[in-house]
C-alpha cells in the first residue's frame, strides 16, 4: 500500500489543516477564474475542454477501501502527472461508511498536491446545513473523534469547506456533471445566460436543491417532472435532460446520488449514474468511469457504448 494511504493513521490536526488548505485553494481558483490549462471557473461552475483522460468517481460515503481500490486502479500518481488529465469526484464523501474523516483527508491531500487535476463537487451530504435529512452522522463522527464540543471547528472550518466545493461542471461537447441531477427549468430564457445562473447557484436555494437532490426518472404521460420521494428535490424526465443537453451542446449527464450496481443508464442512455461506495451498500457495487480524449470524441451520442468505460471495483 502506498504511503499516501497513511490517512488511516493520522493526527486530527492533519485533517483540520488539510481542510483549511483545500478551502483556500478553492477560493484562490475562484479569484483567478482558471483551474488548469484546460479549465475555467466562474463561481461554482467549471467548464473544461475535453481532457486527455477523464476519471469520474461517484458517491464514496466513507468507504475508504473502495476509494483506495479506485485510486490504485487508475494508477493515480502517474495519471495526475499530466494536468490535461482530470479526476472529478461527484460528492457524498461522508456518512454511512466508517471512514468519512479519512476519505475527506485523502481527497484534500489529493487536491493540495494536484490542484489543477482534482475537482471535488458537492453532494447533498455535504449540504446538511442547508437541506437537513435524517441520516447525517458526520457531525457525531467528528465529536467522537475529538472527544469534546466541536461547534467552532464545525462552523468556522468544516462548513466553509463544504461551501467551497464546486456544484456544476461541463466538459465542452461531452458531458454535464453534477451530484444529483438537472434542475427543472420552466423558462427557456434561463439558457441564454445559464453559465451565469450556475456560477451563482450557491445563492439560489431552489436551484441548489435541485442540483444536489434531483433524480432522473422515466415519467408517465410525458410529464417533465414530479415530486421526489426523498422529500427534497424532484424527479426529472427525459424532456428536462434533452433541454439541458440541447442548450449546452453536451451528449450526457454524469451524476451520482443513487446506489446501484456500480452504474446505470436512463433517458435513452443519455444519463449515466456512477456509484462508488460498496461497504455501506452490500447489495450494490462500486465503480468509476475512465475514458480518453479519443474515446470521448468517438463515442456515440446515444450513449450505447459509454458503459464500456465504466470499471467495477
C-alpha positions, 0 to 999 in steps of 0.5 A: 500500500502506498504511503499516501494511504497513511490517512488511516493513521493520522493526527486530527490536526492533519485533517483540520489543516488539510481542510483549511488548505483545500478551502483556500485553494478553492477560493484562490481558483475562484479569484483567478477564474482558471483551474488548469490549462484546460479549465475555467471557473466562474463561481461554482461552475467549471467548464473544461475542454475535453481532457486527455483522460477523464476519471469520474468517481461517484458517491464514496460515503466513507468507504475508504477501501473502495476509494483506495481500490479506485485510486490504485486502479487508475494508477493515480500518481502517474495519471495526475502527472499530466494536468490535461488529465482530470479526476472529478469526484461527484460528492457524498464523501461522508456518512454511512461508511466508517471512514468519512474523516479519512476519505475527506483527508485523502481527497484534500491531500489529493487536491493540495498536491494536484490542484489543477487535476482534482475537482471535488463537487458537492453532494447533498451530504455535504449540504446538511446545513442547508437541506437537513435529512435524517441520516447525517452522522458526520457531525457525531463522527467528528465529536467522537473523534475529538472527544469534546464540543466541536461547534467552532471547528464545525462552523468556522472550518468544516462548513466553509469547506463544504461551501467551497466545493464546486456544484456544476461542471461541463466538459465542452461537447461531452458531458454535464456533471453534477451530484444529483441531477438537472434542475427543472427549468420552466423558462427557456430564457434561463439558457441564454445566460445559464453559465451565469445562473450556475456560477451563482447557484450557491445563492439560489436555494431552489436551484441548489436543491435541485442540483444536489437532490434531483433524480432522473426518472422515466415519467408517465404521460410525458410529464417533465417532472414530479415530486421526489420521494426523498422529500427534497428535490424532484424527479426529472424526465427525459424532456428536462435532460434533452433541454439541458443537453440541447442548450449546452451542446453536451451528449450526457449527464454524469451524476451520482446520488443513487446506489446501484450496481456500480452504474446505470443508464436512463433517458435513452442512455443519455444519463449515466449514474456512477456509484462508488461506495460498496461497504455501506451498500452490500447489495450494490457495487462500486465503480468509476468511469475512465475514458480518453480524449479519443474515446470521448470524441468517438463515442456515440451520442446515444450513449450505447457504448459509454458503459464500456468505460465504466470499471467495477471495483 
